[in-house]
């Protein structure tokens, strides 16, 4: 089966600019996660969707980050305006239904550099 | 919220030796503990996991142990090979799949 797809793979922007990332989860997976992975750290959950509804966005900096999952399939994560500290890899993952013990399948990530 | 600490941050072993990575967690409600391997330029990939009602699980050269009382769990890799070189992450998961990750261990296996 096809894995989680993400684009772009790399992005370089200047601070205060905006940027958007796209994720296509594994077909049929109801749960979609966006993680931020800063260099040298583990992934940190930003937002979790169940179909097209938000389950958890407690760690999403809502003043600058937004995410949507229209029609419960693809998702986009946007940063506006970007700050230097947003430089990180943004990982998308999906799982069949979000239950405990389910494997989360990760995409390759989008590497963002903010100058 | 949940806090996961992982040690060591770097680990270098000779091919054929064993490697052990340890994690502790803070929230006793966490009940699922996956381990991921991340290679350069790729996303994390699940290699083994354990539920809170099990003390040990083994899959070929990889094993995980869990001590719920002490709130720590460990990854054991035996007969290490150069292709085991990667960054390994532990995670502690609460209900609804919310995982908190450790900061990773960079494992280097020298041929």
Contacts between the chains, C-beta under 8 A, distances in Angstrom:
chain1	res1	chain2	res2	distance
A	4	B	43	7.4
A	31	B	97	6.5
A	33	B	97	7.9
A	40	B	103	7.0
A	40	B	104	7.5
A	41	B	103	5.1
A	41	B	104	7.2
A	42	B	4	7.7
A	42	B	6	7.6
A	42	B	89	5.1
A	42	B	91	7.5
A	42	B	101	3.1
A	42	B	102	5.4
A	42	B	103	5.1
A	42	B	104	5.5
A	43	B	44	6.8
A	43	B	89	7.4
A	43	B	101	5.1
A	44	B	101	7.2
A	45	B	98	6.4
A	45	B	99	6.9
A	45	B	100	7.8
A	48	B	96	7.7
A	48	B	97	7.1
A	48	B	98	6.8
A	55	B	96	6.2
A	56	B	96	7.3
A	56	B	98	5.9
A	91	B	43	5.4
A	91	B	44	7.5
A	93	B	43	7.3
A	95	B	97	6.4
A	98	B	96	6.0
A	98	B	97	4.4
A	99	B	96	7.7
A	99	B	97	6.4
A	100	B	31	6.1
A	100	B	32	4.8
A	100	B	93	6.0
A	100	B	94	7.6
A	100	B	95	5.6
A	100	B	96	7.3
A	100	B	97	6.2
A	101	B	32	5.0
A	101	B	49	7.2
A	101	B	51	6.1
A	101	B	93	7.9
A	102	B	97	6.3
A	103	B	34	7.6
A	103	B	46	5.1
A	103	B	49	7.7
A	104	B	34	7.7
A	104	B	46	7.2
A	104	B	97	7.2
A	104	B	99	7.1
A	106	B	36	7.9
A	106	B	43	3.1
A	106	B	44	5.1
A	106	B	45	7.0
A	107	B	43	5.3
A	108	B	41	6.9
A	108	B	42	5.6
A	108	B	43	5.3
A	109	B	42	7.8
A	109	B	43	5.5
